[in-house]
Amino acid sequence: MFVEGIVLLASLSIPVPAGIVLACRVYSFYRLFSKRVGSLSYYWLGFQLQTPQLAKLFPGYVDLFSFLHLWRVDARLQLR
């Protein structure tokens, strides 16, 4: 019983902090793009960021990065 407890605690030392870091990054992204995200929930946004190909198949998909192409075009026009 003692060995199993040590193995359990040792095996959780990597996934738990990694999950916390991922949740913090998604939350900071959620706050940064709050106007663009609109009514999407935090969990749906996290799902959409982790698996964008699968999220495109569901209704309610919002393309968060479509405006980046417009910024690139504007930057090129300003350089000319």
N, C-alpha and C positions, 0 to 999 in steps of 0.2 A: 504494500500500500504506500509506503514511504517513497519508493523508487518511482512509482507511477505519478505521484504528486510532483516530484522534481522534474520528471520528463514533461508533464503537462505545463508547468510554469516555464520551463526552458523553451518549449515549442511555441508558447504565446508571446515570447519576447520580441519577435519580429513582426507578426501580422497585426498586433494591436497598435503599436506606434505607427505602422504604415497606414492603417485605416484612419487613425486620428489625423495624420498629416494630409491624407487625401480629403477627408471631410473639411479640414480647414481651408484647403486650396479651393475646393468647390464652393464653399461658403463665401470666400473672398471674391471669387469670380461672380457669384450670384449677386453680391452687393455692388460690385463694380458695374455690371451690366443690368442693373435693376430696371432701368427704363426700357432696354431692349428686350429683356426677358418677359416683361409684362406680367401676365397672370400665371406663368409656369410655377409650379411648386419647386421647392428646393430638391426634393427627391427625384422629380422628373428631370430636372436640369442635370443632376448628378448622373442619372442613367444615360441621358443624351450625350454627355461629355465622355463617358466611359465607352459606350457602344454606339457611335453615331450611325453606322450602317443599319443596325437593328432599329434604332429610334426613328429612322426615316419611314419605316413601314407602318408606324402607328399614327393614328390621327392626333393632331395637336402638336406636330413637329414644327419647331421654329428654327430656321436656319440662322444661327447666331453670327456666323462669320461671313455672310453675304456682303456686308458693307465694307469688308477689308479690301475687296477688289476695287471698289469705287475710290477708296483712299489711295490705292496704288496708282490708279489712272490719274487722279488729281495731282499727285506728287510728280508724276512724269510730265504732265502738262506745265506745271510750275517750273520745272527745271529747264524747259525749252525757252 
